[in-house]
Structure formats: C-alpha cells, structure tokens
Amino acid sequence: MSMADVSIVVLVALFLATLVPRFNIGLAALPAAFLVGLAADRTADQVTAFFPGDFFVLLVGITALFAVAQINGTLDWLLDGVLRLVGGRALLVALVPFLVGAVLTAVGTLPAAATAIVAPVALGLAARYGIPPFIAAVLGVTGIISGLLSPLAVFGTSANHLGDKMGLDLPGSAPVTFFLGGLLAGLVVCAACLVVGYRTGAMPRGRLTPVGESDAGGTAGEDARGTAGEESDGRGPSPLWGRYLTLGCLLAVVVLSVGFDINIGYLGLTAAVVQQLALRLEPNEIISRIPWNIVLLIGGLLTYVGLMQDLGAFTRISDLLRVDGSPMLSLLVLCYIAGVTSFAASSIAVFATTIPLVPAVVAEGASPVGAVLAVALASILVDINPLGITGGLILGAAKPEDRTPLFRQLLRCGLVSVVVGPALACFAFGWW
C-alpha cells in the first residue's frame, strides 16, 4: 500500500472516529499529519509548512472584528434594523442570510469573506427567533453559492478564463449562463431546505418575536447591553458612537477587501485593535471570543489535507474514479472527482485543476458550457460541510453549546452533498 493510500485510510478513520465520545478530530489531525508524514519520510518542518497560515489570520481577524461588534451591541443593532424591514415575517427572516450571501458574492466578495460576514448574521437570527442553526447556516451558505458564478465573482471569472484557456470555444453568452445556473442551483437548494424545515415543523411560521433576551448566536445580548450601560455614564464613548465606529470599520473592511483585494484577515485584526483602543475595551474579552477550538479543528485538518495532496492522495482518488464511457457518464465521473476532492480541499483550487479534464469530455460530445457549469457546481455544492474555511467560520459564529450538534449536522449534510451534488450538477446542467 502506497503512502497516498495510507493517508486516505487515516483520513477516513479520523472521520469515523468523530462518532466516538470525547474524540476531537481537530486535536487528532495534527498528530495524524505528523505520524503519516514520518512514515512518508517528511520532516516535522515539512509537515508544519502545510499549516494554513492564511486561514489562521482570516479566522482570527474576522472573529476578532465581530467580537467587538458583539461586545458593543452593533450586531444586535443591525439585526434590529434588518428585521424591522422584513416585519418579523418568518419566511423573510429566514431568507435574510440567503439574500445577503448572494448579493455579497455576486458583486465580487470572496467566498470566505462573504461567509465571515453572513455567518454571524445567520446564526444571530437563528438564536434570536428560534430558527434551527443548521437551517440558517445552510441558507446563508446557499446564498453565497448562488452568487459565486456571476461575471464579477471568483468562480464566474475563473470559469470564463479557464474555459477560454482550455480552448473550449465558449459562446459570448457563457458568463450569463454560468450565473443563471449557479443562481438556479442555489434557489433550488434554498427552497428544498425551507420545505424540509416547514414539513418537519422545525421552522417557525407567521410573524416572529425574539425567543428571549439571551446572547443571539454570539451577537450582543447581555454583553452588549452591559457594555452600553457601562459606557453611557460619561466615563467613555457613548454606545451610539461606538456602534457607528464599528459599522464604519465593518464597511471599510468590506470595501478594502473587495475593491482593493487587501487581505480581509489582516484588515479585521487592524480594525479590531483600532476599536479596542478607541472604545477602551478589555483586550482579553475580545481574545476570549475567538473560537480557538475551531482554529485548531480546521487548521489541523487543512494541514493533513496539504500532506495528502503532497503524497498524491487526491490524484489517487481521481485515478480510482476515472472510467471510459458516454459523454454524460464521463462528465458524471468528472463531477464526482471534483466533488469528492473539493469536500476536503479548496473548491476553487479543485475547480482549476479539474477543468483541464473537461476538453476530453467535450471532445466526446458534451456541451462545453454545460460541462464547465456542472464541474463548477459539483465543486461548490459540497462547501456545506464543517471541514473547510466556510464551515469553520460558521462554527465560529455559533453559540458554544450549538457547535457540537451543528458540526455533526453540517458533516452529515456535507457527506450527503458529496453523494448527491455531483449527480444533480451533471444531469441538471450538463446539457446546457
């Protein structure tokens, strides 16, 4: 058995071990990477090089930024404004994360940055209005997926660029087709999620009212009101001024990250420090709100995935899945290669490495636009899982007591999406 095969077996074992009580996959992933690396003649330094430092900065920076917004009540304040617009109608409240996510990615926000913005909103609404956290999270991520293939979004521009580079002779209407396909797929998943929620009785109906005054998914709650009270006695900045400052920082981070392609993690950390000093906040209160367990979870897993890629594990998986057949069968296998690999790796990286296999499928008779669209959707539909940056940001925004059940629900959803998503993407869009 090659080391690539060994790394696959160990990864499967790690997933299965999550069913064992008191087993923490984040705590186990780094030792697993170290031991597999030793067996594969990789030094500790080489294994450590796979640690996703960019993810660390992203998650710490964004969660620090939103920690300030939680402490001074800005998130509650913004949620109140949004909910006044929707009038407390259950369906509209549930759709807020979907719409925010779709708009953000459609105008060019990177998926991780969009998730960092949408996750606290989605989980805050869930806790405040009795919406299941899992449904709120899925609606938010589905909205993000819906806008990813717009002509301004990372997947949309990549699809057009890579398609032309591979000589697929895409028509001029391809960018619009890609966007409509992604939007349609997102709307279908969103509708299915809502139908399941209503049929099972998990989703509330009619007009919603807050379920209590407790902390709403990490939004301000008692901490916000307590901080506001402390700061309104003349000894420090007023609560309203602090919220305006936080809102300005949030907008600045979005504009600078989207418009000028500046790292959103470093922007978040900078904005958090500026606010901490200006609002005279206790640093430890911000640091304690950073979900270090999630940083360990995703950091460990992505380190292991990096080692797997170095050992050729994902190439091995692709070789096992590749078969000859009709154009649609070949495309179906290609979609599963993209979906299975993307489950534990970067979706855009998987998409970029899978697209070179598309010309052979097109040569067999598949539609060039449909093939690119199907592979793109197969790559991103599996993003609804807790093992990537998207899942890490969602878990980080959830209330501590919700994180364990939410992790399991997202993991089950991700596993189902790996089985179902590529097939739906192929047969629904492969002929476009």
Secondary structure, 3 states (H helix, E strand, C coil): CCHHHHHHHHHHHHHHHCCCCCCCHHHHHHHHHHHHHHHCCCCHHHHHCCCCHHHHHHHHHHHHHHHHHHHCCHHHHHHHHHHHHHCCEHHHHHHHHHHHHHHHHHCCCCHHHHHHHHHHHHHHHHHHHCCCHHHHHHHHHHHHHHHCCCCCCHHHHHHHHHHHHCCCCCCCCHHHHHHHHHHHHHHHHHHHHHHHHHHCCCCCCCECCCCCCCCCCCCCHHHHHHHHHHHCCCCCCCHHHHHHHHHHHHHHHHHHHHHCCCCHHHHHHHHHHHHHHHCCCCHHHHHCCCCHHHHHHHHHHHHHHHHHHHHCHHHHHHHHHCCCCCHHHHHHHHHHHHHHHHHCCCHHHHHHHHHHHHHHHHHCCCCHHHHHHHHHHHHHHHHCCCCCHHHHHHHHHCCHHHHHHHHHHHHHHHHHHHHHHHHHHHHHHCCC
